Amino acid sequence: MRLSAGILWVLLLAACASCTEYTPKPRGYFRIDLPAPSYQELPVEDLPYTFRLSKRAVVELPPVGNPAGWINLSYPQLNVKLYCSYLPVTPATLKGAEDECRALVVRQAKRPDQIKEQAYSNPEADVYGSLFLLDGESASPLQFMLTDSVSRFFRGALYYDCIPNADSLAPVTQYLKQDIVELIQSFSWKK
């Protein structure tokens, strides 16, 4: 049975008219396969503190002339860096250092209710502090501060080297949170 050109034309037109609804495919993100975490002692001797860090982290020391005790932990394969600063403080200046740290955390959050704070205390090692988790689109979703409450203050802030998208970066943020918790729990001051 042979169909005429007119009937084919009508069928083709009907097929095209019935497909006018187009739903675009949602934008996808690459799946990020993260290795199992493994840790090592901080390989730098002349710092006033020590901790365990990820074997995937690269320790970067600042150029000569920058404050002593400052380091960066870079994760080149993840395009992320943990900026760490150390300050000698006195009981009188400790409150100012803590207030400045909290102000930097608030500045990164779009709303104050997006900040979750987890307190940390290790009296045997004289280490006390807080871990700040920022929800939403933040260039620095994880920050922390540690102190001995007398003379030393250590602060860290994780920054992505890309435009932040909390949903797509969530697996990396969670992975790095484990590394930061390990850093905090193994942190100790050198005598």
C-alpha positions, 0 to 999 in steps of 0.5 A, a space after each residue: 500500500 502506497 501513501 500519497 505525498 499529501 498524507 505523508 506531509 500531513 503525518 509529518 506536520 502532525 508529528 512536528 506539531 505534537 512535539 512542541 513541548 520541549 523540556 531541556 535536560 538539566 545542567 549536570 556536574 561531573 562526578 567527583 571521586 574522592 580517595 579514602 582519607 589518609 593522614 601524616 604529621 605536619 612535615 615542617 619542624 620550625 612552627 609553634 604547633 603541629 597537627 596531622 594533615 591529609 597526605 593529599 595536601 601540599 604545605 606551602 610556606 609564605 615568602 620570607 618576611 611574612 608573619 612566622 607560623 603562617 602556612 597554606 595547605 593546598 589541594 591542587 587536584 581539588 582547586 582548594 586551599 586552606 589558609 592558616 594563620 598564627 598569632 601570638 596573643 596576650 589575654 588582653 588581645 585574645 578577645 580581639 583575635 576571636 572577635 576578628 575571626 568571627 567577623 570574618 566568618 559572618 562576612 562570608 555568610 549571606 545570612 547569620 543563620 547560615 553559620 553553624 558553630 561546633 565548639 572544641 575542647 582538649 584540656 590535656 593539650 590546651 587546645 580550645 576552639 570552634 569550627 564554623 560551617 557556612 551553608 549556602 553559596 560561600 567562597 569559604 564554607 569551612 573556617 576554624 579557630 584554635 587557641 590555648 586561651 593564654 598566648 597563642 591563636 591559630 585560624 584557618 579558612 578554606 577557599 575554593 578557587 572557583 565560583 562557589 556552587 554549594 550543591 556541586 561542591 558539597 561532596 568536596 566540602 564534606 571530604 575536606 571537613 573530615 580533614 579539618 576535623 582531623 587537623 583540629 583533633 590532632 592539633 597541639 602546641 609545641 613547648 
